[in-house]
Amino acid sequence: MRDAERVAPFVRMALECVHRAYPNQIAHVMVGDDDARPPRALTPVFYGCYDWHSAVHGHWLLARASRCFPGAAFTSDARDRLARSLRPEAVVAEVAYLARRPGFERPYGLAWLATLQAELVEAASDASDGGGLRDEAAAHAEVLAPLTAQALAHLGAWLPKLSHPTRVGTHAQTAFSLGLLLDACRAIAAAPAGPSRGSGNPLAAAAAAIASLVHDRARAFFGADHDYPLHLEPGGEDFLSPSLGAADLMRRVLAPAELSTWLDRTLGAALDGDTFERALAPVRVTDPTDGRLAHLDGLNLSRAWMLEGVADALAEDDPRRARLTALAARHAELALAAIDGAHYAGSHWLGTFACYLVTRRGRGAPRP
């Protein structure tokens, strides 16, 4: 249960905030007087954790931890919170809200929503029942599916019109959200057939179409990139690396030989010398009570899993694997030690990034 013990503090962070209404920051386009309502009335599923996208991925954390560690002490509470949130009438209200706002939480929050849906769908397909977890996850996936379908519809209408990727270190980054979305849609589309999931379900078909679209757009946006300016990273409020975000996306769409060539062109000079480790040295937060400065803890976490992901995708005899893996370990060690949940500025979301790293989402079993 060592891995469950590592994840337990992150689960506690999510448990403490998924139904915490305030403080709250909403990105809310008002279309009438009736929209002047508190967050829990506007979006009755995902109103906690300070903002909508953090509430979504806070629920993902609970679903992920429950699935990975069904016997852990925290799992019962995590399951209870998921059941409390994912009520049909609440999801209906979320669908109505999102349907009127095609730009809402696009792409970051919508990509995390698809990731939550994928976690539930995969849990519903697990071979082991896990004390009712499988049926419970299937029921939650069924309830959430209309909201995810609406999100995929918005993304499917938007992506073909996006002429250039957004290359920043925060929520608007195109590459990171496309990576999440590709993993999620592949998982949703590949789920075994059943009463509410699988190839006979409209959501599975929609997910397959989005996965194909993301694959093509990733190549179009980033395939011809070259000479990434690592010396310009990071920004003072970044939680994502523009360069590594693109690399982490491209390792999902390129074969190992293609990825090697792409890395030679984009990061080759840096990877061949000490520049890479200097440019991507782990960073430290100067004030953890400042929510935007605390982003840098998230940067260490996301760099760690992106470096690991790129290393895993290279050929086994590629000499860059060892360097990338060692640098990932340095980031992970510093980041995981810094996340103590003491300040809500970071605790409302950093647990998700830590869980994503520790449970190796998309890359196999939890790290030993």
C-alpha positions, 0 to 999 in steps of 0.5 A: 500500500506504499503507493496508496500512502503517497496518494492519500494526502492528495485525496484529502486535498480533493475531499476537502475542496470538491464541495467547498463553495468559497472562495470561488473564481468563475469564468462566467459569461452572463446572458441574462439576469438569471445568471447572477447566481452563486456557482453551486446554482450555475454548475451544481456538479463542479462548483467547488475547488475554487474554479470549474476546471479544478473541480472537474479534475478534483473529481478525476483524482477521486475516481483515479485513486479509488480505481488504483487503490480500491482497498485504501482507507480513503476510497470509501470517502472518495466514492461517497463524494463522487456519488454526491456530485454525479446526480442526474439532475445536477448533470442536466443543469451542467449540460444546459449551462455548457450548451449555451457557452461554447467557449466555456473552459475551452480547452483545458477544463473540457479536456479534464472533463473527458479525462474524468469520463475516461477514468470512469469508463475504464473503471467500469471495464476493469476485470475485478469488481473491486467491491462494487466499484465497477458497477458504480463507475458504470453508473457514474459514466452513464450519468456524466456522458451527456455533459462529456458529449456536449464538451466533445461537440464544442471541441469538435466544432472549435478545433478545425477552426483553430488556425495556430496553437497557443504556446503558453505555460498556463491553461490556454496551452493547446498541446497539453489539452490535446494530449489529455483529450487524445488519451481520454478519447482513445480510452472512451472509444476503446471501452468494451461494448455494454448497455451504456458504453462501447462501440454502439454508444454515441459517445464512443463514436464521438470520442473516436472522431475527436481522437482522429481529429486531435491526432491530425491537428497535433501533426499539423500544429507541431509536426514541423516545429524546430529550435525550441527556445528553452532559454525563455522558459519558464514564465513566473506563473507557468504550470506547464512547459510549452516545449515539453507540452508539445513533446509530450503530445507528439510522443502520443502521435509519432512512432519512436523513430519519428519522435527521435527525428522530431526531438533532434529538430526541436530540442536536439542542441539542448539535449546534446549538452548541459543546456537542457538541464540548466534550462529545465532545472526544477523551480521553487515557489517563493510564496505558496500563499499566492495562487499564481506564484504557486503554479511553479509547483505544478510546473515541476510536476508536469515537467516530471511526467512529460519528461518520463512520457517522452523517455518512455516513448523513445526506442529502448536504446536511445541514449536520451532516455536516461537523461530525461528520466533522471531529470524527471526524477529531480523534478518529482522529488522536489515537487512532491516534497513541496505539496503539503496542502497548507495553503488553499492557493495550491491545495485546490488543484496541485493534488491532481497533478501529483496524483497524475504523476504518481499513478502514471496516468497513461503510462502503466502501473504506479511507479515503485 
